[in-house]
Amino acid sequence: MSTDQTGEPDTAQHPYMQLAARIRRAILDGALVEGTKLPNHRELARQEGVAVATLQRALSDLQVEGYIRTNQRGTYIANAPKVASTGYDRVTRVLRTGSVLGDGETVTVTAAELVVPPLYVGELFGLDDGDQVVRRQWHTGRGDQRLMLAVTWYPAEFAALVPELLSTAPGKAAGLLPRIMERTGRAAQMGRDDLHAREADAREASFLGLKVGTAITAGAHRLWDEQGILEYAEWCLPPRQTVGYEYRFDAASV
């Protein structure tokens, strides 16, 4: 994705892509809330310092993605957006704002403990048999709507430096990554997201308010530096959610 570590648009992008990224980020962060009417095209282009044609191209992309809707009365932030935050969106949001949550979202942590992980998680962290990791299970929502169920894993030694990792208190849940980076002296340098479609199992269906076997989008992300994995997360989304990414072809030459 052509943005820096905090999600700021890459200046090598075309101006309409930079503008779309700014508006998209404002929506995801809650600065532009559902139902907000945007200024007319000429005024909004003036505010953003771009040509009207550039603005119209940016808005066209955002409308296709489901972030905005347009009618004869104007352009509005979508009333019921079905656009889900990607792993990258959530990570860069917490680095910018100190919280993983978007506007109006809440988080409930249902587990925070030291456990011996499944074999595949232990292999990601380079653990020996019997070694532990921190495991946190949590879900987000907005009102009565469940938005995401997630499980995040961290190195066990982080718990001594960031005791909040073992707390289920809501007030300590939303901004853990910046605290981890500050107190450990480590910083995420690389990340990877993986997504796939499958059926919800009983645990996932219960938390998301779905029937067992409902089609969902499931994903995982990992963040690492030269010392290894800082965070590994698995998450799932209810059906009919759009997950979008931007990318640059010149990355293939790096």
N, C-alpha and C positions, 0 to 999 in steps of 0.2 A: 504494500500500500504506500502511496507516495505522500506520506506525512512523516513528521519527525516523531520523537519518542512521546511527546505530550499531545500528539494529534493535530499539531498545527499544519496547515496546508503547505505542501512543498512548492516553493516559488518557481520551480521548473515546470509546473503544470500550466495548462492553458488557463487564462483568467476565469473562464466560465466554470472550470472544474474547481478552482480555488474558491470561488464564490459559493458554489453548490456545497462544498465541504464546510464552509463557515456556517451556512444556514442549517445544514444537516446537524452539525455539532451543537448549534444553539437549540435545536429541537430536542436532540437526545439528552442534552444537559438540563433541559427544562427552562431555558431562558425565553424560548418561544413556546407558549403552552397551547394545548389543543383549543381550537376555535378562534385563535388570534387572527385578525384580519391584517394582512400585510399592506403597506402603502401601495399606491398605484405604481405602475412600472417605471414611469419617468422619475417619480420621487425616490423610489427605492434604489434605482440606478444611481441617482445623484448622491444618496447617502452612502452607497457602497463604493462610489468613485469608479464606476464602470459604464460602458455604453449600454443603451437599452437592449440592443441585440444580444450582448453578453449576458445580461440579466435574464432575458427571455429563454436563452439556451439553458442556463442553470436551473431556472424554474421548471422547464420542460423535463429535465432529468429527475428533479425532485418529485414531480407529479407522477411520473412513471414508477418511481420507487415507493410511492404511497405516503410521502411526507406532507404533501400539500394537496388541496383540491381547489379547483377554479370553477366559478360560475359567473353569471352576468353581473353579480354584485361585487365580484372581486376575487382575490386569492386568499385562502385561509389555511392555517395549519390544520391538518386532517383531524376530524373529530374522533375517529377511532382508528388510529394508525395501527397497522399490522406489521410494522417494521421492527424487528428484534435487534437489540444491540449484539454485535459480534464480540468475541473475546477481545479483539483489539480495541473495539469501542470502549468496553468496560475498563480495560487496563489504562488506556490513555485518559479516560474520564477521571479515574481515581487519582492519577498523577496530576491532572490539572486542577481538580476541584476538591480533592481529599475524600471523595465519596464515590462508591461504585454505582450509586443509585441515580436514576433520572428523576425529573420532576414528578412529584406525587407518588413515587414508589416507596414501598416499605420492605424491610427485610426481617425475616424470622430465622434465627439459628436454632436448629433442632438437635445438633450434636457438635461437640468440640472436645476432642480427646486425643490422647496418645494411644496408638494402636499398632499392631503388626500388620502391615498392608498386604494386599494381594500380591502375588509374585510379580506381575507385570509392573506394578507401581514400585515395588522394591527395586526392580531392575532399572527403572528410570532414574531413581535416586542413587543407584550404585550401592545398595545396602547388602549386608550379609544376612543370612537366615536369622530370624529372631529380632532384628533391629526394628525400631519403631519410627513412626512418622506422626505428625499432627494431621488429624482428619477432621474437617469441618463440613457439616451438611447444613444447607440453608436454602430458603426459597424467597423469591421476590414477588411482589404483587402490587396492584393499584386498585384500591377499593376492594371489591369482591373478586376481582380477576387475578388469577395466578399467572405470572409471566414467565417464571423460570424456576427450575429445581437444579441445584448445583452441589457438588462435593469438591472441596479443594484440599490439597495435600501439601504439606510443608516439611522441611527437614526438622527432626525432633529437637535439635539444638536451638532452633529459633524460639522455642517455647520459653526458655529461660530469659531471653532478651526481650521477647514480646509476649508477656503473659496473657495479653488479650486474646491470643490465639486459642487459649483454652477456656474462653468465656463465651457463654451464649447470650450475654446481655446485648440487647439491640443497639445501644449507644456505642458499643465497641466494635461493631461488625462492619461498618461501611467503608472504612479507610485503612485497612490493615497493611496494604502493600507499601505505602509511603513510610509507615512506621517500621516495617521490616527493613527497608532499604536504609533508613536513617540509623537504626540501632545496630544493624549488622555490618554497615559500611559496604554493602554490596548493592549493585544496581543491575537491573535486567538489561541485557545487551541484545538479546535475540529472543524471538518468540515464534511459535508455530500454532496454527489452528487446524483441526481436522473435524470434518462434519460428515454425518451420514444419516439416512432416513431408516427408521425401523418402527416396530410396534412398542408401545409403552408396557412395561411390566407392572406388577401390582403396586410396588412402592411408588413408582413414577406416576402412575394413574391416580393414586390416592392423593398425592401432593398437588397434582395439577388439576384435580377435579374432573378426571376423564374416565372413560370405561377402559378396562384392561384390553390391550390389543389395538387401541387407537393409534393411528399413524402420528409420529412425532419426528421432530428434527433433533438429533443428538449430536453433541460436539465435545471436543476436548481441546484445551490449550496448555502449552507449557512455556515457561519463561526461564531463561538461564543466562549465566555469565560464564567466565572462564573456570569458575570453581564448581559449576554444576547447576542443577535445577534449583530455582528459588521457589517456584510455584507450579503445581500441576493441577488442573481442574477438569472435571467432567460435568457437563450440563445438558439439560434437555428443555425443549420449548414445546408449547402446545401447538396443535395443527394450524395451518394457514398463516404462518408467520414468514415474512420475507427477510432473508439474511443477505446483505449485499457487501461486496468488497470492491475496492479500486486497486489497480495494479499498473505497473509500468513495464514496457517491454525491454527497456535498457537495463533492467535488473538482470537479464539473462547474460549480460556481458561482464558482470561483476565476478 
